[in-house]
Amino acid sequence: MRVEGFVKDGYEAVRQVFQRLVDDGRETGAGLSVWRDGREVVRLGGGWADAGRSRRWRGDTLVMPYSLSKAFVTLAALVAVRDGALALDEPVVNYWPEYGTGGKETTTLRHILTHRAGQPRFPAEAAELDLLDDRGLRDSLAQASPEHVPGTSLGEHALTYGHLVDGVLRAGAGTTLGETFDDVVRPALRLDAWFGVPDGSLGRVADLEYAHPDWPHRLHAAPWLQIPAGALDPERTNSRVWRQSVFGAVNLHTTATAMAGFFAHLTSEDGPVRDLLGPALHSELLTSQVTDYDEVFGTRITWTLGFVRDKGKIAKGGIGGSAAWWSLRHHHACAYLTRRLDDHSRAAEIAAALGDDLTVVGED
C-alpha cells in the first residue's frame, strides 16, 4: 500500500522507514508527523483506519494512544494549580477527605503526577466494576490502601492516573478532568485531541487491533492493567461509548499532527503551554522530579510532572506502540501513532532515522 502525505527535503529516510513498515505488514494503520522550527516537515499516513480495511488512514485520523493521554491529564491538574484551586504539595485529603484512608493521608498532587502515590493499579475490590463506572472506580481508589507509602516508590499509575486527578479536581476545584480539558486546555493549545470524541468526529476514529492474538499477555505491565477488565479489549475500546467517555489515563483520541505540534512547542518560552500555565508551572512541568526504578515500566526512569525525560528527549508513549517526543539534541518533535497494538520497535526505527533514541534511560 502506498504511503500518503509529504516529506520536506532532508527527511526522505523517514518516509523510507515508514513505507517499509507498511510494506512488511508490521504496520496496518498509523500516522507520522515531524515538526521543526514551528512547522510540519513530515506528515505521513499508511494502512487502514478500520478493522474491515475499507477506510484508508488520513492525516486527520484520530487514534487512541493509551498513556500518551496522561500528559494532558497533567495539564488539566496544573490549570487548577495555576488558578489557586489546588497546590502541588498540599495533602490531597485537604480537598478530598474521603481519600485520606489506609495510609494515604500524606499523599500530595505531586505524588500523583509523578506516579508515586502508591496506587499504580485499581484495588482487587474494583474487579467487579465496569470499565466505565467512573464514580465506582474513583471511590475504590479513595477507599483503598496504597501499595507503598506515598512518595517512597515509583510505578506508572497505568490505569488509575486519570481517576486520581479527576477525584482531586472534583473535590478541590469543583470541576472535572473532562471539563477542564475541554473548556481550558484544548482551546488554549488548539488541539485536535478529545476526551470524549464529539459525534461529528466519530467517523475519523481508527479501530485498534492486536498485532498478535496473545499481545496483552506479553506485556511487562500486564499485572497493572487487569482491573477493571476491558482496557486492552478492542471490543470495548472500539465502541462508541468508550470513545465518547473520559478514562483519562488512556483514552485521549488524537492525530499524529496534533501530538507532534504539541511537542514542537512544549519547551518554547513563547509557546502555548507556557502561556497556559505561566513560567513557574511551565518550569515545574518540564523539570525532572524523580529518578528511580519504575516497577510498571520495568526500567530505571526519570519522570517530570507529566513526561519521561533524559538527556536526549522529553517524551511520552503509550502501550501498543504510539509515542511522541521533543528531541533535546536535534530540536525537532515527532509523533508516531498506531492502531496496531504491538511493541515500540516501529517508533524506535522512525526515531533512529531522525537521529533519536527512544530507549528509556534515567537521567542520573
Order of alpha helices (4+ residues) and beta strands (2+ residues): beta-alpha-beta-beta-alpha-alpha-alpha-alpha-alpha-alpha-beta-beta-alpha-alpha-beta-alpha-alpha-alpha-beta-beta-beta-beta-beta-beta-beta-alpha
